[in-house]
Amino acid sequence: MRLGPLGTALLPSDRPRVLLIDELDKGDVDLPNDLLSVLEDGQFTIPELQRYPVCDVHVMTDDGLRREPVRHGQVRCAEFPLVVLTSNGEREFPPAFVRRCVRLDIRPPSRQKLERIVEAHLGAEVLRASGPRLESFAKDLTEGRKLLATDQLLNTLRLEHTAEHADDPEWPTVLRELLRPLNDMA
């Protein structure tokens, strides 16, 4: 038997663990309430182990590196984990769940922030050469016309400045695909 990330995060340890639950809104509709119950109690039961006649069963952790004892089928934390949840805002969560969260809305980066990101990742030379592309990308973000991610810009600029594409008739198609809005990825 192997514990998943939640079970591993709840195992007793000398300091609290961190648990990342990415894109919670894409999970089962009952997941927020199920998590709320487990995280409020700091424990959950594995019925198969609860019925097992041996008191302590050693189960594999999520990373597959060690075995940890589970007593009477109960996974119980000594220290509550720090839980980081991400959501794309595609659906609402139950009010009881939201009340227990510290919400951080990440806004699209400004043009100045995009410039710092491009310079940090690709250098000043690429930043100087990327003016029109950067301007267009920043405008699309700030006006909310397209749902884009910063890595799309970085990948496009990297390819523009490292690949031989001047004579490639497919290059405009490649650019369109690289910069296709995320909400248009069907």
C-alpha positions as a Python dict, from the first residue, in 0.01 Angstrom:
ca = {
    (1, 'M'): (0, 0, 0),
    (2, 'R'): (119, 351, -78),
    (3, 'L'): (0, 680, 70),
    (4, 'G'): (-73, 965, -167),
    (5, 'P'): (45, 1325, -120),
    (6, 'L'): (-225, 1405, 137),
    (7, 'G'): (-153, 1097, 346),
    (8, 'T'): (220, 1164, 334),
    (9, 'A'): (165, 1530, 434),
    (10, 'L'): (-36, 1420, 738),
    (11, 'L'): (222, 1172, 867),
    (12, 'P'): (388, 1280, 1191),
    (13, 'S'): (719, 1459, 1134),
    (14, 'D'): (956, 1685, 1322),
    (15, 'R'): (822, 1989, 1134),
    (16, 'P'): (514, 2062, 924),
    (17, 'R'): (508, 1947, 565),
    (18, 'V'): (384, 2142, 264),
    (19, 'L'): (111, 2001, 40),
    (20, 'L'): (37, 2145, -304),
    (21, 'I'): (-304, 2075, -455),
    (22, 'D'): (-291, 2217, -805),
    (23, 'E'): (-603, 2320, -999),
    (24, 'L'): (-853, 2225, -730),
    (25, 'D'): (-1137, 2347, -950),
    (26, 'K'): (-1063, 2068, -1198),
    (27, 'G'): (-1112, 1799, -931),
    (28, 'D'): (-1426, 1624, -818),
    (29, 'V'): (-1703, 1858, -705),
    (30, 'D'): (-1692, 1703, -353),
    (31, 'L'): (-1314, 1741, -317),
    (32, 'P'): (-1317, 2076, -128),
    (33, 'N'): (-1560, 1940, 135),
    (34, 'D'): (-1366, 1615, 162),
    (35, 'L'): (-1042, 1809, 211),
    (36, 'L'): (-1208, 2035, 464),
    (37, 'S'): (-1310, 1736, 672),
    (38, 'V'): (-965, 1573, 660),
    (39, 'L'): (-777, 1895, 728),
    (40, 'E'): (-1002, 2001, 1016),
    (41, 'D'): (-965, 1661, 1184),
    (42, 'G'): (-599, 1623, 1090),
    (43, 'Q'): (-663, 1260, 1014),
    (44, 'F'): (-836, 1006, 798),
    (45, 'T'): (-896, 632, 809),
    (46, 'I'): (-787, 369, 562),
    (47, 'P'): (-1067, 111, 604),
    (48, 'E'): (-861, -177, 464),
    (49, 'L'): (-593, -122, 728),
    (50, 'Q'): (-845, -61, 1003),
    (51, 'R'): (-981, -413, 948),
    (52, 'Y'): (-634, -566, 925),
    (53, 'P'): (-549, -772, 1236),
    (54, 'V'): (-199, -626, 1274),
    (55, 'C'): (-192, -305, 1478),
    (56, 'D'): (85, -124, 1287),
    (57, 'V'): (120, -156, 913),
    (58, 'H'): (413, 7, 739),
    (59, 'V'): (305, 179, 417),
    (60, 'M'): (511, 344, 145),
    (61, 'T'): (514, 724, 137),
    (62, 'D'): (421, 917, -175),
    (63, 'D'): (785, 973, -273),
    (64, 'G'): (845, 597, -258),
    (65, 'L'): (1157, 643, -45),
    (66, 'R'): (1046, 515, 292),
    (67, 'R'): (786, 316, 482),
    (68, 'E'): (595, 471, 770),
    (69, 'P'): (377, 301, 1031),
    (70, 'V'): (1, 350, 1022),
    (71, 'R'): (-164, 245, 1350),
    (72, 'H'): (-512, 91, 1336),
    (73, 'G'): (-564, 233, 988),
    (74, 'Q'): (-548, 594, 1110),
    (75, 'V'): (-329, 848, 934),
    (76, 'R'): (-306, 1126, 1193),
    (77, 'C'): (-89, 1435, 1187),
    (78, 'A'): (117, 1569, 1473),
    (79, 'E'): (166, 1901, 1291),
    (80, 'F'): (-86, 2029, 1040),
    (81, 'P'): (64, 2066, 694),
    (82, 'L'): (77, 2397, 513),
    (83, 'V'): (-164, 2344, 224),
    (84, 'V'): (-130, 2549, -94),
    (85, 'L'): (-423, 2525, -332),
    (86, 'T'): (-438, 2664, -683),
    (87, 'S'): (-748, 2729, -887),
    (88, 'N'): (-816, 2871, -1229),
    (89, 'G'): (-1143, 3019, -1104),
    (90, 'E'): (-1352, 2789, -1320),
    (91, 'R'): (-1604, 2722, -1043),
    (92, 'E'): (-1704, 2843, -698),
    (93, 'F'): (-1610, 2658, -381),
    (94, 'P'): (-1832, 2604, -74),
    (95, 'P'): (-1836, 2908, 159),
    (96, 'A'): (-1715, 2699, 458),
    (97, 'F'): (-1412, 2597, 256),
    (98, 'V'): (-1336, 2949, 128),
    (99, 'R'): (-1362, 3096, 481),
    (100, 'R'): (-1069, 2879, 586),
    (101, 'C'): (-845, 2990, 302),
    (102, 'V'): (-617, 3288, 263),
    (103, 'R'): (-685, 3400, -91),
    (104, 'L'): (-420, 3541, -321),
    (105, 'D'): (-530, 3659, -663),
    (106, 'I'): (-239, 3679, -902),
    (107, 'R'): (-290, 3954, -1155),
    (108, 'P'): (-137, 3949, -1501),
    (109, 'P'): (209, 4110, -1505),
    (110, 'S'): (245, 4469, -1622),
    (111, 'R'): (467, 4558, -1915),
    (112, 'Q'): (744, 4663, -1676),
    (113, 'K'): (721, 4331, -1491),
    (114, 'L'): (727, 4143, -1825),
    (115, 'E'): (1042, 4335, -1920),
    (116, 'R'): (1211, 4231, -1594),
    (117, 'I'): (1104, 3870, -1651),
    (118, 'V'): (1233, 3864, -2009),
    (119, 'E'): (1563, 4022, -1907),
    (120, 'A'): (1608, 3781, -1615),
    (121, 'H'): (1537, 3474, -1829),
    (122, 'L'): (1669, 3568, -2171),
    (123, 'G'): (1903, 3864, -2119),
    (124, 'A'): (1916, 4233, -2208),
    (125, 'E'): (1987, 4171, -2577),
    (126, 'V'): (1665, 3973, -2626),
    (127, 'L'): (1474, 4233, -2424),
    (128, 'R'): (1598, 4512, -2653),
    (129, 'A'): (1502, 4317, -2964),
    (130, 'S'): (1158, 4213, -2839),
    (131, 'G'): (986, 4553, -2820),
    (132, 'P'): (691, 4503, -3057),
    (133, 'R'): (620, 4146, -2945),
    (134, 'L'): (641, 4247, -2579),
    (135, 'E'): (417, 4549, -2634),
    (136, 'S'): (151, 4341, -2809),
    (137, 'F'): (163, 4069, -2544),
    (138, 'A'): (137, 4320, -2256),
    (139, 'K'): (-155, 4496, -2424),
    (140, 'D'): (-342, 4168, -2470),
    (141, 'L'): (-289, 4086, -2101),
    (142, 'T'): (-385, 4423, -1955),
    (143, 'E'): (-693, 4463, -2173),
    (144, 'G'): (-799, 4107, -2098),
    (145, 'R'): (-840, 4029, -2466),
    (146, 'K'): (-656, 3699, -2443),
    (147, 'L'): (-577, 3452, -2167),
    (148, 'L'): (-202, 3412, -2201),
    (149, 'A'): (80, 3284, -1980),
    (150, 'T'): (418, 3447, -1939),
    (151, 'D'): (597, 3129, -2044),
    (152, 'Q'): (429, 3158, -2384),
    (153, 'L'): (603, 3492, -2431),
    (154, 'L'): (935, 3355, -2307),
    (155, 'N'): (917, 3050, -2535),
    (156, 'T'): (827, 3267, -2834),
    (157, 'L'): (1108, 3513, -2771),
    (158, 'R'): (1357, 3232, -2713),
    (159, 'L'): (1266, 3074, -3045),
    (160, 'E'): (1262, 3405, -3230),
    (161, 'H'): (1612, 3486, -3112),
    (162, 'T'): (1775, 3144, -3136),
    (163, 'A'): (1609, 2962, -3425),
    (164, 'E'): (1670, 3005, -3795),
    (165, 'H'): (1323, 3089, -3915),
    (166, 'A'): (1357, 3380, -4154),
    (167, 'D'): (1292, 3167, -4464),
    (168, 'D'): (1057, 2916, -4302),
    (169, 'P'): (707, 2948, -4451),
    (170, 'E'): (566, 2771, -4141),
    (171, 'W'): (705, 3029, -3897),
    (172, 'P'): (386, 3245, -3882),
    (173, 'T'): (187, 2929, -3799),
    (174, 'V'): (436, 2837, -3527),
    (175, 'L'): (404, 3186, -3376),
    (176, 'R'): (25, 3171, -3383),
    (177, 'E'): (33, 2837, -3201),
    (178, 'L'): (285, 2955, -2942),
    (179, 'L'): (73, 3259, -2864),
    (180, 'R'): (-269, 3096, -2885),
    (181, 'P'): (-482, 3203, -2587),
    (182, 'L'): (-504, 2940, -2316),
    (183, 'N'): (-883, 2949, -2324),
    (184, 'D'): (-866, 2856, -2694),
    (185, 'M'): (-665, 2533, -2658),
    (186, 'A'): (-936, 2293, -2774),
}
